[in-house]
Amino acid sequence: MSSESKLAVANILWTIASYSLPPLTLLNPIVQEKHDKKRYKFRLEFLNEIMALGFSVTPEQLDDDIFLTELLNTMEVIDRLATNEKIHFFANLFHNSFSGKDKFDYDEYEELLRSLSQLSKSEICLLIDFWRASQLQKQDKDNPAFRTSWDRFAAICFDKGIDKERLIAKMTAISRTGLCKEETGSMFNYSGGMFFPTPLLGDLISKIQSDKEKFCVKDNHS
């Protein structure tokens, strides 16, 4: 895409994104001004991120009310962020879902957007390790050190200072998103507190990474 085309796309996106920035009437003018500045800053960071990824808009998208609605929905989620730490993930999700595509799976996007909005930055990073452990287990299933992907994941978390009790509490909280589920089978000596990833987690992981930053699948415990 030429620099002129990129500028045109950026202008179109910024016009759309700036269209809906409703005032919060309960705030006094000074607080409102500070809040507006934060929202504009976060929205601009989001737009800069997707443009840096090479985001492109098709004519069909610009005539598609649902696409424009999803852009505004994404902006509204970003408006509610306390910090900008998660904007990178939202930018990747939006770019990977819509860039240059005439057909979109809106239901999937809304589901992933909702799941991502419910997660903290630390929970997202935890899920990345969770997914990575499941992939490693498939590649290295005969490793005697790890009976299951959960064992491998627990080892990764232990190295990061997360003990078993805290890990179970975190994963129980995350399970509300539908990205993981607790194991309820009858494994030998199973006493609860093991989780497995759902297909939705794989969908999310594939959308919140850029082509240049594929999450590395390597194991320090092999």
Secondary structure, DSSP 8 states (H G I E B T S, - for coil): --HHHHHHHHHHHHHHHHH-----TTS-HHHHHHHHHHHHHHHHHHHHHHHHTT----HHHHT-HHHHHHHHHHHHHHHT-SSSTTHHHHHHHHHHHHTT-SS--HHHHHHHHHHHHT--HHHHHHHHHHHHHHHHHHHSTT-TT-SSHHHHHHHHHHHTT--HHHHHHHHHHHGGGTSEEE--S--TT--S--EEE-HHHHHHHHHSS-TT-------S--
